[in-house]
Amino acid sequence: YRVVNNHEKVVEVCQQALHYFESNSNVRSSSSIAVFCIEIIISCISLKNFDLGEKIYRKSVEFTQVGSINWFLTLDGYVLLCFHTKRYEDVYQILHLATSNKKYKLLPVQYQEIWKVYDAYINFLIEAEQLTIDKRENIKNFRVGKFLNEVPQYSKDKLGINISILIIHILFLLYRKKRDAIVERVDALTQYSYRYLIKDETYRSNCFIKMLAKMVKASFHKNATKRTTKKLYERLASTPLATKGQSQHVEIIPYEDLWELVLQKLVNRAM
């Protein structure tokens, strides 16, 4: 059901599995319960059934040992749920909880890179004034170049997390008013989409990349950008999240929410 993108059925069969394990003490397995909970949380994001996702997260935490791989995976799924419900402060807290755990550095490199991508998005939200952090926490200026060097594994994942890495790079450049660099990166990203993002599963990513390209063609003019991207935005909004054949980490923050932040930075004059 995961492979064919049938999230309703994923939730249904996973709940059946949870009932089986919880009802039969002789076969009860904490790790199995956690695994099925994680699957439900991910499907709840696509279904936008956030209340159920929250409930299942609470259950999963009860069956996972702090610092175990299932504990990290449970937090991973919950971080995505919080990103999709704009609970950015919760994401910040969970990010700290996960990366400060002594077992974090023992995770496989690719798992550590996922959390570094989350950190990049959180730092962008701080820069975009969508999240306020206590000054006592001494948040340093986020270094995009350093971040890009720290995620080499997922930079090779052309249909997966690399999409979110390329997009967050452009968003940082936009908020830091690096116009020439944006033009260069958007041109490269457009070519990237032509080469790799040609399947139905990447349609939303394709739409968003084309919207960024039209922003550049409109010379970062807000009204012109909104006008020329209207149809693309409508297509994006009418297309559900897809996880078939790709990682759920591709769209860490819904593109509709990211687009609001893009428009927020544009003005009605050429930049």
Secondary structure as UniProt FT lines:
FT   TURN            2..5
FT   HELIX           7..23
FT   TURN            25..27
FT   HELIX           30..47
FT   HELIX           50..62
FT   TURN            66..67
FT   HELIX           69..84
FT   TURN            85..86
FT   HELIX           88..99
FT   TURN            102..103
FT   HELIX           104..106
FT   HELIX           109..127
FT   TURN            128..129
FT   HELIX           135..137
FT   HELIX           144..149
FT   TURN            152..153
FT   HELIX           154..156
FT   TURN            158..160
FT   HELIX           161..175
FT   TURN            176..177
FT   HELIX           179..196
FT   HELIX           200..202
FT   HELIX           203..217
FT   TURN            218..220
FT   HELIX           222..228
FT   HELIX           230..238
FT   TURN            244..245
FT   TURN            248..251
FT   HELIX           255..265
//
